[in-house]
């Protein structure tokens, strides 16, 4: 006999009869219809999370130009959200192992709504960045907790049939986000501020749906939150990422500031490791890394995060600034990548469910990511757009086969009591890679654009004296000749960051090749937890 609660209702759960002679509901499982009903609110919440990223991507050039921001600030508007999401993800994951997953998802949605509304009211780039941090805290919870709740409801073997739904949500948000963002920016009586408001109605509806449809058991037990570990983790990650972003621009790589940021960050990380070894309920259980599949999946997630987030953030900038497309048209031009992602995630999910084998799809997907980025590394300000679409399709197919299946591999391996921590660890390190990618590749892009612009200005009489440090902040006021030069520089420099992403993605291929494949389990997370507790 075991006592559990389903939200606020307490019940005594008898030991079930053998699985062959009782229906799914009496086995503690959810039927297909119940799962689809519960997924409605969670997938809408996930849609909000993806939409908030994609709807802003095509609007950022307009936002930064209007607020007279710099390329560094352009990067930070994205990095701030990723940083907050990254630092908070393990904390959300650990809380999911201790508290109601449903309540935590709802709290994260509320935090997201508040951050979005305040970001839309920002009057400067600095305040926009600050509210994007709050938005990122909510996003970190949504992205991690939806995956964790799905793992609790659905067995790894059956999860493939639902991964197509996740792929569809990602595709719709990825296509719809830039299109909606482009339309909002191009509509004079709305403007870019509505890019932050547009996700709020969806988030409110998601809250209502979750309240009505999601009912997960919550095991009541003594709770001890590792606040010290959470503080050290946030401090260490933040210090190192801020250093990566500012070094070489705001201050020199070899400087007192570098010593303070790096030294402080490493000390905080070391303190975090020591704390986790001693904490009764660690934020990130270090025992997870004893398993080869988990460790290699996390390493691959870092590489995929660096490549994917770090390069895709600048795709909208390339299409608008270098190629001259409107925000709406730039969104349409990303359709090939989204189509590839939707197709591969759906098909691979169905095939994985049928066979129970997943490693081959991970290997093929990671190889396609490398090939896609290598092809994109050849682009410049004159690349044929049909060719660019083909390159993006290859990349989309690779990402669709890789991202969700890395999480699946880890969830299939770890103990049920660590599902939340393990799932959030993968999301954490993927976001960490993405944050590093945005910061580092943004610095690479900024440096390369500066070099190409300086070389071009040297050949334009009087341009160098009149333009100063021509760049993104000066684009709106620059003379036509200088504006064209800056646009060409951005186009030519973008190819370099795609090439760097291809090299980083090779790390993911190597890690995935050495992952040991384990056949997918047929029990849901809740069923495994009951078995382990017994």
N, C-alpha and C positions, 0 to 999 in steps of 0.2 A: 504494500500500500504506500502511496506517495501523495503528499499534499502539494498541489500547485494552484496557481491562480491564472485565470484568463482575463486580463485587464483587471477589473475591480471585483470580479466574481470568484469566490473561493469554492473549490470542489475537491472531493476525495476521489482520486482516480484509482480504480481497481486494477489489479494486474490483468492485462489483456489475455484473451485466448489466442491460440496460434493464429498467425496472419492469414492462413488459408481458409479459416472458417468464420471470420467476422468481417464486416464491411470496413472500408477505409476509415470512416469516421470513428469507429470504435477502436481502431488501432492507434488513435492519436494523430492520424494523417488527415490532410485536407483533400477533398475531392478536387477534380479538375475545375469544376465550376467555382468552388470556394476560392481556389488559388487565383483564378482570373479576376474574381470580384475583389480580392485583397490586393492584387497587383494594380488595379485601376488607380487607386490613390497613390501608391508608391511610384508607379511609372509616370504619373503626372508630376509628382515631386521631382523625379529625375529629369523630366522634360524641362521643368523650371530651371534646374541646375545647369543643364546644357545650354538652354536658351539664353540664360544670363551671360554666358561666355561668348556665344556666337553672335548675339544681337549687338554686342558692344564692339566686336572686332572690326566690322566694317565702318562703324561710326567713329572709331578712335582718331583716324586722321583728321576728320572734321572737328572733333572735340578739342584735340591738342592744338590745331591751327587757330580755332576760335578763342581758346583760352591762352594763346601765345605760349604754349608749352614747348619743351625741348624733346629731342630724341630720347634722352635719359628719362624724362618724365613719362614719355610714351611707354617706355619699357616698364616703369614703375607702376603705372595704372594696372597693368596686367600682373606684374610680379607681386604687388601688395596682396591681391586676392589669392594668388597661388600660395604665397607665404603663410597667410592666415589659415588657409585650408590645410596646408601641409602640417603646420604645427599643431593644429587642433584634431586632425584625423585620428591619431592613436588614442587620444583622450575620449573622443566619441566612441571609438571601438571598444575601449575598456569599459566605459559606462554601459554599453550594450550588453556586456556579459554580467552586469550587476543589477541593472534597472530595466524597466519596461522599454522595449525597443520602439513600440508605438509612441509612447510619450516623448522619447528622445527625438524621433523623427519630427514630431509636431513642434517641439521646441526649436529645432534647427530651422524649420520653415519660418517660424515667427522671427527668429534672428535675421534670416535672409530678407524678409519683407521690410523690417525696420532699416537694415543697411541699404536696401535698394531705394527706398523712399528718400533717405537722407542723401544718397549719392546723386539722385536726380536734382536735388536742391543746391548742389555744390556751385560755388561762385569762383573757384580757383582750382588749379590742378592739385594743389596741396591738400585742400579739403576733400576733393574727389578721391584722392589716394587714401585718405584717412577713413572715409566711409566705405571704400572698397575693401578695407581690412575687415570691417564688421560684416560686410556681405560675404567675404571669404570664410568667416567662422561658420556661418549658416550653411554655405555650400559644402564645406568639409563634412559637416554632419549628414547632409542629405546624401551625398555621394557614397559615403562609407556605410551608413545605416541601412540604406535600401538593399545593398548587396548582402549585408548581414542578415536582414529580415528574410530575404529570399533563401539564404542558406538554411535558415531555421525551418522554413516551410517546405522546401523542395529538396529531394535527394540529388546528389551530384549527377547521377545517371539520367534523371528526368529533367534536369535544369536546362539541357540543351534545347528542348522543345520550346522553352520560354525565352531563351537567349535571343531568338529572332525578334521577340517583342521589344527587348532592350535595344537591339540593333535598329529596329524601326523607330523607336523613340529618339535614339541618337541621330538617325538620318533626318527625321522630320525637324528636329531642333537645329541640326546643322544646316539644313537647307532653309528652313523657315526663319531661323535667327537672322542671318545676313540679309535675307529678303525683307523681313519686317524692319530690321535696323536701317536698311537702305531707304525703304519707303518713309520711315519716320524722319530720317535726316533730310530727305529730298522734299518733304512736305513742310512748307514754310510755317504753317500755323501749329505744327506739332514740334518738330526739332529734335535734337539729340537727347534732350532730357527724358523724353518718353522711352528711350531705350532702357532706362532703369525702372520706369514705372510699368512697362508692359508685362513683366513677369508677375507682378503682384496679384492680379485677378486669378491667374492660374494657380498661384501658391495658396490663395484663400480656398479655392475649390478643392485643391489637394488636401487641405486640412479637414474639410468637411467629409470628403470621401474616406480618408484614413479613419476618422472617428466612427464611421458607419460600417466599414468593411474589414478592417484589419483587427484580428483577434488572435494574439499570440500568447501562449502560456508564459508566465513569469514565475520562475522558481525563487521563492523567498529564502534568503540566507543572509548571514552577517556580511556587511559591506564595509570595506576599508579602502578608501580612495588614496591613491599614491599622489598626493598634491605636490610633494617635493620633486618627485620624478617628472611630473608634468611641467613644473616650473623650469627645471634644468633642461628638459628637452626643448621647450619653446625658446629659452634664452640661447642655447647653443646653436640651434638651427637658424634662428633669426640673425644672430651675430655673424655667422659665416656667410649667409646669403646676402646680407647687407654689404659685407666686405666685398664679395664677388661682384656686386652691382656697382659699387662706388669706386673701387680701386682702378687706377689708370685714368680716371676722369676727375672726380672730386679731389682725390689725393693720389700720390704716387704709389705704385705697388710696393716699393721699398721705402716705407715711411713709418713714423710713430703710430699713425692711425691704423696701418696694417697690423703692426705688432699688437695693438690693443684689441682690435677686432678678432684676429686669428687666435691670439693667446686666450682671450676671454671665452671665445667660442669653444676651443678645444678643452679648456678647463671645465666648462659647463657640460660638454658631452661626456668627459671622463667622470664627472660627478653623477651624471645621469646613469651611466653604466653601473657604478658602484651602488647607487640607490636601488636600481632594478634588481641587483643581485641579493639585496637584503629585504626588499619590500615584500610583505605578505601577498599583496595584490598589485603586482607591477603593471604599469601602463603598457609596456611592451615586454612580455615574458621572453627573456633571453633564451629559454629552452627551445623556443621555436626555431632558432638558427642551428640546432643540432641536426635537424632534418635537411637532407641535401636538396630535396624538391623545393622546400620553402625558401632556403637560402638562394638557390639559383633562380627561382622565379622572381624573387625580390630584386636580384641583380639585373635580370632581364627587364623588369619593370622600370628600374632606374634609367636604363639605356633607352627604352622605348619612350619614357617620359621626356628625357632630354631632347630626343630627336623630334618627337611628335609635337609637344607643346612649344618647344623652342623655335621650331620653324614655321608651324602653321599660324602662329600669332602674327608673323610678318607677311603672310600671304596676302591678306587684305590690303596691307600697306603697299605691297608690290603692284597689285592690280589697280589701285586707285592713284597712287602718286606717280608710279613709273609709266603705267600703261594708259592712264587717263580715264578709266572707267568710273561710272557713278557707283555709289555704294550698292544700289540695287543690282546693277549689272555685275558688280564684283561678286555678289552673293550667288547669282545665277551661274557664274563661271566656276564655282566650286562644286557644282552638281555631279561631275564625273567622280570625284573623290567620295562623295556621299553615297552615290549609287554603288560604287565598288564596296564600300563599307557595309551597306545594308545587305547586298547580295551575299558577300562572303560570311558575315556573321550569322545570317539566317541559315544558309546551306550547311555551313560547318557545324552549327548547333544541332540541326536535324541529324546529320550523319554521325555526330558524336553520341547522341542519344541512342541511335540504332546499334552502334558497334561497341560503345563503352570505351573506345580508344581515342586519345586526344593529342598525343605527342606529335604525330605526323602533321597535324594541322598547325600546331605551334611552329614547327620547324619551317614549313612552307610559308606561313604568314610572315615570320621574321625575315626570311630571305627576300620576300617580295617588298618588305619595308626598306631593306637595303637597296634593292634595285630601283624602287620608286624614288628614293632620295638621290641616288646616284644620277638618275635621269634628270631630276629637277635641278641638280647641280650644274647642268649645262645651260640653264636659262639666262637670258639677259634682257635688255629693254626692247629687243626686236624679235623675241621668240614667237613663232607661230602659235596662235591660241589653240588650234586643234591639237597640235603636238603637246602643248601644256596640259590640255584636258586628258590626253592619253596617259601622260606621266602621273597625273593626279589619280586617275582610275586605278593604276597599278598600286600606288601608295594606299589608297582606300581599301583595296582588297586585302593587302597585307595587314593593315591595322585591324580590320574587322575579324581576321582569323587569330589575332594575337592577344588583344587587350583583355577580353572577357575570359578567354581560356586560361590565361595566367592565374587569374583569381580562382577559377574553377579547380586548377591543379592544386593550389594551396588548400582550399576548403576541403578537398577530397582527402588530404593527407593528415591534417592536424586533428587533435582531439576535439570533441564537440564543445568542451568547456572553453576552448581557445578560439572558437570560430570568429568571434567578434574581434579579438585582438589580432588574429592572423589576417583576416580580411582587411582590416584597417591598416595593418602593416604594409600590405601590398599597395593599397591606395596611397598610403603615406609616402612610401619611397617612390612611387610613380609621380606623385605631385612634387616631391622633393627634386626628382630629376627634371620635371617640367620647369620648376622655379629656377633651378640652376641653368637649364637650357635657355630660358627667356633672358636671364641676366647675362650669361656669357655670350650667347649668339647676338643679343642686342648690342653688347659692347663691340663684338666683331663687326656687325653691320655698321654701327656708328663710326668706327675707325676707318673701315673701307670706304664708306660714303665720303668721309672727310678727305681721304687721300684722292679719290677720283674727282671730287669737286674742286680741290685745290689744283690738281693737274689741268682740269678743264678751264678754270678761271685764269690760269697762267697764260692761256692762249687767247683770252678775250681782253682787248685793250680797255683799261679803266675799270673792269668788272671787279677785280680783286680789291681795289680801294673802296669801291662803293658797297660791297656786299658784306664785308667783315667775315665773320664765321658763318657763311651761308649754310643753311641746313633746314630741318623741318620747321623750326620756329620762324624762319625768314621766308618761307615758301609763299605765303599770301602776299607779301609786300615786295617780292623780288621782281626785277625787270623780266620781261618774257624770255630773253636769251638765257639769263641766269636760272630762271625757273625750269626751262627745258634741260639745262645742264644738270641741275639737281635731280630731276626726274630720271634722267639717263643713269646717273650715278647710283640711285636707289635700285634701278633695274639690274644693273651689272653686279652690284654688291650682293643682291639677294641670292644669286647662284652660289656664292661662296658659303653662305650659312646652310644651304641645302646640302652642299658637298660635305661640310663638317658633320651634319646630321647623319649622313650615310656612313661615315667612319664610326661614329658613336653607336649606330644601330648594329654594327658588326659584333659588338660586345654582347648584345641580346642574342644573336644567333649562336655564338659560342656557348653562352650560359644554357640556352634551351637544349642544345645538342646533348649536354651532359646531364640533363634532368632525367631521373629514373621514372619511367611511366608505371603508374599503379592503376589498375582497373577501377573504374568509377563505382563508388558505393551506391547502394540502392535504398539506404535509409536517409530520412531527412535529419536536419540538425537536432530537432527536438526529440526525435526517436533515439538518436545516438546518445543524447544527453540523459535521457531516462535510463538507457541501458548502462551507461557509465556510472550514473548515480547509484543504480541498484547493485 
